[in-house]
Amino acid sequence: MINVAVLGYGTVGSGVVEVIETNKKDIERKIGADIEVKYILDLRDFPGDPYEAKVVHDYKTIVNDPDMNVICETMGGLEPAFTFTKEALSKGISVCTSNKELVAAHGPELIRLAQSNKCNYMFEASVGGGIPIIRPMNSALTAEHIDFVMGILNGTTNYILTRMDEDGADFADALKEAQDLGYAEKDPTADVEGFDISRKIAILSSLVCGHYVNYEDIYTEGITKISAEDLKYAHAMNKAVKFLALSRETHEGFFAMVAPFMVDREHPLYMVRDAFNAVFIHGNTLDNTMYYGRGAGKLPTASAVVADVVDCARHLGKCITILWDDERVELTDANKYRCPYFVRVPADKADAAKSAFKIDKVIDAGIASEFAFVTGEIDNTEYEASAAKVGDVINRIRLI
């Protein structure tokens, strides 16, 4: 019997229970043993819930149970999730989590603790929701030298940009619609300013290089300055604005960034719409691969957690190899990242822009009060120097 506990009976936690109960026969066949959700930890009671008898309020009940095999941490946040996870791993109980904040902050420590106690710390659901990406990077792609990862890693912001693109909505209206549908929180800061995405690309980057990429070191720029006019220009260029996270190994070192980019219609990420996510990976011999699916939501995220439970059940007493140590990676200065820039200035600044920038192409979207153009490939330091000479820039967006 594989005994499972779920910490936090919210959206994802209740989804984990639902996935296990719905697919119980398939799961048991795949692990070769019976499986049971033995405990659900929450501060609340759930009268009338079909699993109310499993609810406990004291974590010690779970972690001190000698028959406990796997704990699903779906609480979110750093504490008490960090303390609970450490205690479980110290006792040889595997932990599966959807908690990107905890993984990004303490992943190497928790992986090392699990390995020293012959159990596992698994976090497939921490990046990309239901999209399998952590496991492919740790298994299917192990023959590759991965030198580039790029993705749409936040369903809320992708939904907002899709509504702006398809409906002509401005940012505020698209955000309100996302909130009304439950995609965006009442306080959407973590999503729209890119903090959520920076943690996810930090996790992926760490797995790529095998060392610790601190999300706080990653250049992060949100989407709050993107306007309906920007999307009109994107249409005129046969492009779409996407909120991307990327990391790249260069001759100067390791680079990571979160920012809006204009993506060409021919790029695979162009078609990723609404609340879907995708991760685009380049390997030195495999070339390009992309992983696409629902990047958030109760059951997609819960499915990823339960996939980790199955993996842990198949490896009781054995450690699944995850190469991620605590040596901190010094990231290359984001100002050195070179790409074309799309730039909008007032019409009366056109001559100044032509003098200050090396313009590759002028863009006409029918907005008479503005002059818009695409530069050649430059870095951000060069862009800032040219923009200062113009003195008035409405907006600028990088091109991928």
CORBEL-V567830 format. One line per field, one symbol per residue. ss: DSSP state (H for helix, E for strand, L for the rest). phi: phi as a letter, one per 40 degrees, with the letter a starting at -180 (. if undefined). burial: # if it has 24 or more other C-alpha atoms within 12 Angstrom, else .. Layout:
BEGIN
ss->???
phi->???
burial->???
END
This chain:
BEGIN
ss->LEEEEEELLLHHHHHHHHHHHHLHHHHHHHHLLLEEEEEEELLLLLLLLLLHHHEELLHHHHHLLLLLLEEEELLLLLLLHHHHHHHHHHLLLEEEELLHHHHHHHHHHHHHHHHHLLLLEELHHHLLLLLLLHHHHHLLLLLLLEEEEEEELLHHHHHHHHHHHHHLLLHHHHHHHHHHLLLLLLLLHHHHLLHHHHHHHHHHHHHHHLLELLHHHLEELLLLLLLHHHHHHHHHLLEEEEEEEEEEEELLEEEEEEEEEEEELLLHHHHLLLLEEEEEEEELLLEEEEEEEELLLHHHHHHHHHHHHHHHHHLLLLLLLLLLLLLELLELLHHHLLELEEEEEEHHHHHHHHHHLLEEEEELLLLLLEEEEEELLELHHHHHHHHHHHLLEEEEEEEL
phi->.ccbbbcgbcdcdcccccccccbdcccccccgacbaccbbcacccbdgccbccccbbbccdcccccccbbbbcbcggcbcdccccccccccgccbbbbcccccccbddccccccccbfabbbadccbgfcccbccdccbcbcccccbabaacbacccccdccccccbgccdccccccccccgcbcdbcddcccgcccccccccccccccgbccccccccbbcbcccbdcdccccdcbfbbcbcbbaaacbcchbbaabacbcbcdccdcdccbfccbabbbbbcbcgcbbbbiccahdcdccdcccdcddccccbcgbcccbcabcccccccdccccbacbcbbbcdcbcccccccbcccacbbbgbccbbbabcccbbcccccccccccgabcaabcbc
burial->.####################..#..##..#...########...........###..#..##....#########....##.################################.######################..#...#####################...####.#####....##...#.##############################################.#.###########....##########....################.....############################..#######...#.#..#.##.#######...##..##..###..###.....######..#.#.##..##..#.#########
END
